[in-house]
């Protein structure tokens, strides 16, 4: 074993022990309280959030992810989890120099015109630095924190503890598929070479959307743990909450197109709804469009899954129960009774209801972002407790997460759109085989092997 391998093993064992001790202690406290009749989910959420908050890193990212999917965990847990800040302490100048040299070699600084050692942004897996290329072009340099692969593997080893707690409160939802999905997506986020391909993928899918900008990556300045792209100036979407209605509606429509077009036409979604992953850019002082800024979490769906979404939508649009049932079969649900379909449809109608309604409207009336989906999720949980257990297909985790995140953007902007007509534009003449061909074509162009992706 080399010194590097030994250090990584030591780091993983240390992290595993620390995470295991913290989560084990918290789980024992919650189980003990429930054993003696305690049933305080708000307090449980606080205990879990405190434990996860002290750990930082990937497991806390998982908690934030679960908080965006209202039907998986109790609302009281979600309220606490959404407060968590996953940012690790930024790397100092010495660490940054060491990490950059490890990725690009000891003469790495000669490959830039300038490099700002103070991070412009920090996140759960890495931090972003501003730089200037040798040609004078502004660059964003995303550098992964050291030993993140070890941290992710250590934290994934503790997922069973978190999901066993969830299972006690949500026994009607079998989370086995979701655990595997979370692990796979987290490992993908560590691979910046894959993220570079995601950027090419989105540039191809949105090439004719003039109001959507995707950064251009620089392969010669990138590795699996370093990603260099051009710098896109913009302002966070929350800066426009007080703008006029037309501005807010325009930005919301561009966001709708940036999310639904790749899904409906290519079977691909941007799976991380965090507001920090989008920014509005100006032309002559007015907001013109959207920058997409982070491509670590991208989900590629089987064409049959997308066909199921279209069938479900059309089933509700036309009051056709057979199409609704066919959609659940296409999605991979097994052994659903009519009562279970009706229960699951509470959530489906919540997500897709605005798409059926052919009028200008807000996404939800009189609902805050914190409340978005909570009432419906509670009804689903109550219905499942009466009608039986379901095993959600893995694809639903990031479909739900992204839809809730996109909805939160619309709520923040207080936008009014005809969601129905926008959606109809993307599914007009929908054909499953045509989607499969388009998907294969853009995946190949971006550098993926479409047969194994």
C-alpha positions in Angstrom: 0.0 0.0 0.0 1.4 3.4 -1.0 1.5 6.4 1.5 -1.3 8.0 -0.4 -3.5 5.0 -0.2 -2.7 4.6 3.5 -3.6 8.2 4.1 -6.9 7.8 2.3 -7.8 4.6 4.2 -6.9 6.3 7.4 -9.1 9.3 6.5 -12.0 7.1 5.6 -11.8 5.0 8.8 -11.6 8.2 10.9 -14.5 9.8 9.1 -16.5 6.6 9.4 -15.9 6.3 13.1 -16.9 9.9 13.7 -20.0 9.8 11.6 -21.0 6.4 13.0 -20.6 7.6 16.6 -22.6 10.8 16.0 -25.4 9.1 14.1 -25.5 6.1 16.4 -25.9 8.2 19.5 -28.6 10.3 17.9 -30.5 7.2 16.7 -30.3 5.7 20.2 -31.7 8.9 21.8 -34.6 9.0 19.3 -35.3 5.3 19.7 -35.1 5.5 23.5 -37.6 8.4 23.6 -40.0 6.5 21.4 -39.7 3.4 23.5 -41.0 5.3 26.6 -43.9 6.9 24.6 -42.2 10.0 23.2 -43.5 11.1 19.8 -41.9 14.5 19.2 -40.9 14.6 15.6 -39.9 18.3 15.8 -37.4 17.4 18.6 -36.2 14.5 16.6 -35.6 16.8 13.6 -33.6 19.1 15.8 -31.4 16.3 17.2 -30.7 14.9 13.7 -29.9 18.4 12.3 -27.5 19.1 15.2 -25.7 15.8 14.6 -25.5 16.3 10.8 -24.6 20.0 11.2 -21.5 19.1 13.3 -20.3 16.6 10.7 -20.6 18.8 7.5 -19.9 17.0 4.3 -21.8 14.5 2.1 -24.2 13.1 4.7 -25.5 16.6 5.4 -25.9 17.0 1.7 -28.1 13.9 1.7 -30.2 15.4 4.5 -30.7 18.6 2.5 -31.7 16.5 -0.5 -34.3 14.6 1.6 -35.7 17.9 2.9 -36.7 18.8 -0.7 -38.9 15.7 -1.1 -41.8 16.2 1.3 -43.3 12.6 1.1 -40.1 10.9 2.3 -39.5 12.4 5.8 -41.8 14.2 8.3 -42.4 17.9 7.7 -40.8 18.6 11.1 -37.5 17.0 10.1 -37.6 18.7 6.7 -38.0 22.1 8.5 -34.7 21.5 10.4 -32.8 19.8 7.5 -33.4 22.7 5.1 -31.6 25.0 7.6 -28.4 23.1 7.3 -25.4 24.7 5.6 -23.3 22.0 3.9 -20.3 24.3 3.2 -17.1 23.1 4.6 -14.5 25.6 5.9 -12.7 27.0 2.8 -9.2 25.8 1.9 -6.5 28.4 2.6 -3.9 29.6 0.2 -1.4 26.8 1.0 -4.0 24.0 0.6 -5.2 25.5 -2.7 -1.7 25.7 -4.1 -1.1 22.1 -3.1 -4.4 20.9 -4.6 -3.9 22.8 -7.8 -0.4 21.4 -8.2 -1.7 17.9 -7.6 -4.2 18.3 -10.4 -2.3 20.3 -13.0 1.4 19.9 -12.0 3.9 22.1 -10.2 3.9 24.7 -13.0 0.1 25.1 -12.9 0.2 28.9 -12.3 1.9 29.5 -15.6 -1.3 28.2 -17.3 -3.3 31.1 -16.0 -2.9 34.8 -16.5 -3.9 35.3 -12.9 -5.6 33.2 -10.1 -7.5 34.5 -7.1 -6.6 32.3 -4.0 -9.6 33.6 -2.1 -12.6 31.4 -3.0 -15.5 33.2 -4.7 -18.0 30.4 -3.7 -17.8 27.4 -1.3 -20.0 24.3 -1.5 -20.3 20.9 0.1 -17.8 19.1 -2.1 -15.5 21.9 -3.3 -14.9 25.6 -3.8 -14.8 28.0 -6.8 -12.0 30.5 -7.6 -12.0 33.3 -10.1 -9.1 33.3 -12.5 -8.1 34.8 -15.8 -6.9 32.7 -18.8 -3.7 33.4 -20.7 -6.0 34.9 -23.4 -7.6 37.3 -20.9 -10.8 35.4 -20.6 -12.5 35.3 -17.2 -12.6 31.8 -15.7 -14.3 29.9 -12.9 -12.1 27.2 -11.4 -14.0 24.6 -9.3 -11.6 22.7 -7.0 -12.6 19.7 -5.0 -11.7 19.5 -1.3 -9.1 16.9 -0.4 -10.2 13.3 0.4 -13.8 13.9 -0.6 -14.0 10.4 -2.1 -13.1 9.0 1.3 -15.7 11.2 3.0 -18.4 10.2 0.6 -17.8 6.5 1.0 -17.6 6.8 4.8 -20.9 8.8 4.9 -22.6 6.4 2.5 -21.8 3.6 4.9 -24.0 5.4 7.5 -27.0 5.9 5.2 -28.6 2.8 6.7 -28.8 4.5 10.1 -30.6 7.5 8.7 -32.9 5.5 6.6 -33.8 3.1 9.4 -35.0 6.1 11.4 -37.0 7.2 8.3 -38.4 3.6 8.0 -39.8 3.8 11.6 -41.8 6.9 10.8 -42.6 6.1 7.2 -42.9 2.2 7.1 -45.4 2.5 4.2 -42.5 3.7 1.9 -39.8 1.2 1.0 -36.7 3.3 0.5 -34.3 0.6 -0.8 -34.3 2.0 -4.4 -33.8 5.6 -3.1 -30.7 4.7 -1.1 -29.0 3.2 -4.1 -30.0 6.3 -6.2 -28.5 8.7 -3.6 -25.3 6.7 -3.5 -24.9 6.6 -7.3 -25.6 10.3 -7.8 -23.3 11.4 -5.0 -20.4 9.4 -6.4 -21.1 10.9 -9.8 -20.9 14.4 -8.3 -17.3 13.7 -7.3 -16.4 13.1 -10.9 -15.7 16.5 -12.5 -14.8 14.9 -15.8 -18.4 13.7 -15.9 -19.7 17.1 -15.0 -17.7 18.5 -17.9 -19.6 16.2 -20.2 -22.9 17.3 -18.5 -22.1 20.9 -19.5 -21.6 19.9 -23.1 -24.8 17.9 -22.9 -26.8 21.0 -21.8 -25.1 23.2 -24.3 -26.3 20.9 -27.0 -29.9 20.4 -25.7 -30.4 24.2 -25.2 -28.5 25.4 -28.2 -31.6 27.1 -29.7 -32.6 28.7 -26.3 -31.1 32.2 -26.7 -31.9 33.2 -23.1 -30.2 30.3 -21.4 -26.4 30.3 -21.0 -24.2 27.3 -20.2 -20.5 27.8 -19.3 -17.9 26.6 -21.7 -15.6 24.1 -20.1 -11.8 23.9 -20.7 -10.7 20.3 -20.9 -7.0 21.1 -20.8 -7.4 22.9 -17.4 -9.7 20.2 -15.9 -9.4 16.8 -14.3 -11.7 14.5 -12.3 -11.3 16.8 -9.3 -10.8 20.1 -11.0 -13.2 21.8 -13.5 -12.4 25.0 -15.3 -15.0 26.9 -17.3 -15.6 30.5 -18.4 -17.0 32.9 -15.8 -20.6 34.0 -16.3 -21.6 37.2 -14.5 -25.1 37.3 -13.1 -27.3 38.0 -10.1 -29.1 35.5 -7.9 -32.8 35.1 -8.7 -33.9 36.3 -5.2 -32.6 39.7 -6.2 -35.6 40.0 -8.5 -38.4 39.3 -6.0 -39.3 43.0 -6.0 -39.1 43.4 -9.8 -42.1 44.1 -12.0 -44.4 41.3 -12.9 -43.2 41.1 -16.5 -39.5 40.6 -15.4 -40.4 38.0 -12.9 -42.6 36.1 -15.4 -39.8 36.2 -18.0 -37.2 34.7 -15.7 -39.7 32.1 -14.5 -40.5 31.1 -18.1 -36.8 30.8 -18.9 -36.3 28.5 -15.9 -39.3 26.4 -17.0 -37.7 26.0 -20.5 -34.3 25.2 -19.0 -35.8 22.3 -17.0 -38.7 20.9 -18.9 -37.3 21.1 -22.4 -34.3 18.7 -21.7 -36.7 16.4 -19.9 -39.5 16.2 -22.4 -37.2 16.2 -25.5 -34.2 14.3 -24.3 -35.1 12.6 -21.0 -32.6 14.5 -19.0 -32.9 16.8 -15.9 -30.8 19.1 -13.9 -31.4 17.4 -10.5 -30.1 20.1 -8.0 -32.8 22.8 -7.4 -30.6 25.0 -5.2 -31.1 28.6 -6.0 -27.4 29.2 -6.0 -27.2 27.0 -9.2 -28.9 29.7 -11.3 -28.3 33.4 -11.9 -29.9 36.0 -14.1 -27.8 37.9 -16.5 -28.4 41.5 -17.8 -28.4 43.0 -21.2 -28.3 46.9 -21.2 -29.2 46.8 -17.5 -32.3 44.6 -17.8 -32.5 40.9 -16.9 -32.3 39.0 -20.2 -32.0 35.3 -19.2 -30.5 32.6 -17.0 -27.1 31.2 -16.4 -27.0 27.5 -15.4 -24.0 27.2 -13.1 -23.7 23.7 -11.7 -23.9 20.4 -13.5 -22.8 17.9 -10.9 -26.3 16.4 -10.4 -27.8 15.5 -13.7 -30.2 12.6 -14.1 -30.6 10.7 -17.4 -33.9 8.8 -17.6 -35.0 5.8 -19.6 -37.3 6.9 -22.5 -40.1 4.7 -21.0 -40.0 6.8 -17.8 -40.6 10.0 -19.8 -43.3 8.4 -21.8 -45.0 7.5 -18.5 -44.9 11.2 -17.5 -46.6 12.2 -20.7 -49.2 9.4 -20.5 -50.0 10.4 -16.9 -50.4 14.1 -17.9 -52.6 13.2 -20.8 -54.6 10.8 -18.7 -55.5 13.6 -16.3 -56.0 16.1 -19.1 -58.6 13.8 -20.7 -60.0 12.0 -17.6 -58.7 8.7 -18.9 -58.1 6.3 -16.0 -56.5 3.6 -18.2 -53.7 6.0 -19.3 -53.0 6.9 -15.6 -52.7 3.3 -14.7 -50.4 2.7 -17.7 -48.2 5.5 -16.5 -47.6 3.9 -13.1 -46.8 0.6 -14.8 -44.3 2.4 -17.2 -42.7 4.0 -14.1 -42.0 0.6 -12.6 -44.5 0.4 -9.7 -45.5 -3.1 -8.8 -48.8 -4.5 -7.4 -50.7 -1.2 -7.1 -54.3 -1.5 -6.1 -56.8 1.2 -7.3 -56.7 2.7 -3.8 -52.9 3.0 -3.9 -53.0 4.6 -7.3 -55.5 7.2 -6.0 -53.3 7.8 -3.0 -50.1 8.3 -5.1 -52.1 10.5 -7.5 -52.6 13.0 -4.7 -48.9 13.8 -5.1 -48.8 13.5 -8.9 -51.8 15.9 -9.3 -50.0 18.3 -7.0 -46.9 18.2 -9.2 -48.6 18.2 -12.6 -51.9 20.0 -11.8 -50.6 23.4 -13.1 -49.7 21.8 -16.4 -53.3 20.6 -17.0 -54.8 24.0 -16.3 -54.9 26.1 -19.5 -54.8 29.6 -18.1 -52.3 32.1 -16.7 -51.9 31.3 -13.0 -49.5 31.2 -10.2 -48.1 27.8 -9.4 -49.9 27.7 -6.0 -52.2 30.3 -4.4 -51.6 31.4 -0.8 -48.7 28.9 -0.2 -45.2 29.7 1.1 -42.1 27.9 -0.1 -41.8 26.2 3.3 -45.4 24.9 3.0 -45.1 23.9 -0.7 -46.2 20.3 -1.0 -46.5 19.6 2.7 -50.3 19.2 2.9 -50.3 16.9 -0.1 -47.4 14.8 1.3 -49.2 14.4 4.6 -52.3 13.1 2.7 -50.2 10.6 0.8 -48.6 9.4 4.0 -51.9 9.0 5.7 -53.4 7.2 2.6 -50.4 4.8 2.4 -50.7 3.9 6.0 -54.3 2.6 5.3 -53.7 1.0 1.8 -50.3 -0.6 1.9 -46.6 -0.2 1.2 -45.1 1.1 -2.0 -41.5 1.0 -3.4 -40.9 4.2 -5.4 -38.7 3.6 -8.4 -35.3 5.2 -8.1 -36.0 7.8 -10.8 -38.6 9.5 -8.6 -36.1 10.8 -6.1 -34.5 13.4 -8.3 -37.7 13.9 -10.3 -39.5 15.0 -7.1 -36.5 16.9 -5.9 -36.1 18.9 -9.1 -39.8 19.6 -9.5 -40.1 20.9 -5.9 -37.0 23.1 -6.4 -38.3 24.5 -9.7 -41.6 25.2 -8.0 -39.8 27.1 -5.2 -38.3 29.3 -7.8 -41.7 30.1 -9.2 -43.0 30.8 -5.7 -40.1 33.1 -4.9 -40.6 35.1 -8.1 -44.4 35.1 -7.6 -44.7 34.3 -11.3 -47.8 34.0 -13.4 -47.5 31.7 -16.5 -49.6 29.5 -18.6 -47.7 26.3 -17.6 -50.1 24.2 -19.7 -49.2 25.8 -23.0 -45.4 25.9 -22.3 -45.5 22.1 -21.5 -47.6 21.3 -24.6 -45.0 23.0 -26.7 -42.4 20.4 -25.5 -44.6 17.3 -25.8 -46.2 18.2 -29.1 -46.0 15.1 -31.3 -44.2 13.2 -28.5 -42.8 9.9 -29.6 -40.8 7.6 -27.3 -38.5 6.3 -30.1 -37.8 9.8 -31.3 -36.8 10.8 -27.8 -34.6 7.7 -27.5 -32.8 8.7 -30.7 -32.3 12.3 -29.7 -31.0 11.2 -26.3 -28.5 8.9 -27.8 -27.3 11.5 -30.2 -26.7 14.3 -27.6 -25.1 11.8 -25.2 -22.6 10.7 -27.8 -21.9 14.3 -28.8 -21.1 15.1 -25.2 -18.7 12.2 -24.9 -20.9 9.6 -23.2 -21.3 6.0 -24.2 -25.1 6.0 -24.5 -25.2 2.2 -24.2 -23.8 2.2 -20.7 -24.7 5.6 -19.2 
